[in-house]
Amino acid sequence: MTRISVDVNDEWLDAAREVLGTDSKVATINAALREFAVRKQAKELIAALDAVEMDFTGSAEAWRYGGGRDLSKLAERAREDRSA
């Protein structure tokens, strides 16, 4: 772990503490840094999944007892929602 001394905007720190539900300055800063690291990983994961062509044709019939959902338009709908 790295120990640093920084000047931090108190209003931003208080706002972050409220959103993150942390109880100390150190916990708030660490939670905020973790949130940004997780966001970066999520963006990379989504980009990797978006790069793969998926075929959901026949997905409604793929589950036993007719309980499947038709996912054939899933990718198309997801791309439409993003552009909105």
Phi, psi and omega per residue, in radians:
M1 nan 2.468 3.137
T2 -1.705 2.366 3.094
R3 -1.825 2.171 -3.138
I4 -2.369 2.748 3.014
S5 -2.024 2.175 -3.135
V6 -2.404 2.674 2.983
D7 -1.555 2.224 -3.075
V8 -2.148 2.425 3.084
N9 -1.134 2.067 -3.067
D10 -1.098 -0.656 3.133
E11 -1.124 -0.748 3.134
W12 -1.166 -0.693 3.126
L13 -1.108 -0.777 3.105
D14 -1.105 -0.716 3.129
A15 -1.128 -0.746 3.123
A16 -1.142 -0.708 3.134
R17 -1.058 -0.715 3.138
E18 -1.141 -0.783 -3.121
V19 -1.181 -0.740 -3.057
L20 -1.462 -0.280 3.136
G21 1.239 0.518 -3.137
T22 -1.592 2.854 -3.061
D23 -2.052 0.091 3.088
S24 -2.557 2.867 3.120
K25 -1.115 -0.785 -3.125
V26 -1.076 -0.807 3.141
A27 -1.100 -0.670 3.141
T28 -1.142 -0.816 -3.127
I29 -1.126 -0.774 3.122
N30 -1.115 -0.702 3.125
A31 -1.140 -0.704 3.130
A32 -1.139 -0.757 3.106
L33 -1.097 -0.724 3.109
R34 -1.088 -0.726 3.127
E35 -1.030 -0.758 3.140
F36 -1.191 -0.646 3.090
A37 -1.124 -0.736 3.125
V38 -1.146 -0.703 3.100
R39 -1.051 -0.736 3.128
K40 -1.083 -0.786 3.124
Q41 -1.096 -0.695 3.130
A42 -1.119 -0.750 3.111
K43 -1.071 -0.719 3.124
E44 -1.146 -0.701 3.124
L45 -1.138 -0.780 3.127
I46 -1.111 -0.707 3.099
A47 -1.089 -0.703 3.116
A48 -1.142 -0.767 3.121
L49 -1.167 -0.626 -3.131
D50 -1.196 -0.420 -3.123
A51 -1.375 -0.190 -3.097
V52 -1.766 2.242 3.085
E53 -1.363 2.225 -3.138
M54 -2.021 2.390 3.137
D55 -1.993 1.916 -3.125
F56 -1.773 0.250 3.120
T57 -1.022 2.294 3.135
G58 1.418 0.158 -3.094
S59 -1.124 -0.537 -3.135
A60 -1.140 -0.522 -3.128
E61 -1.607 -0.098 -3.017
A62 -1.325 -0.339 -3.094
W63 -1.735 2.589 3.131
R64 -1.132 2.715 3.030
Y65 1.056 0.393 3.077
G66 1.173 0.377 -3.083
G67 -1.589 0.143 -3.100
G68 -1.362 2.932 3.086
R69 -2.018 2.543 3.090
D70 -1.353 1.896 -3.115
L71 -1.835 0.208 -3.036
S72 -1.089 -0.447 -3.136
K73 -1.823 0.151 -3.057
L74 -1.019 -0.899 -3.107
A75 -1.086 -0.735 3.133
E76 -1.078 -0.801 3.125
R77 -1.136 -0.655 3.138
A78 -1.123 -0.706 3.128
R79 -1.208 -0.616 3.089
E80 -1.138 -0.744 -3.130
D81 -1.112 -0.634 -3.131
R82 -1.174 -0.584 -3.092
S83 -1.358 -0.239 -3.105
A84 -1.344 nan nan
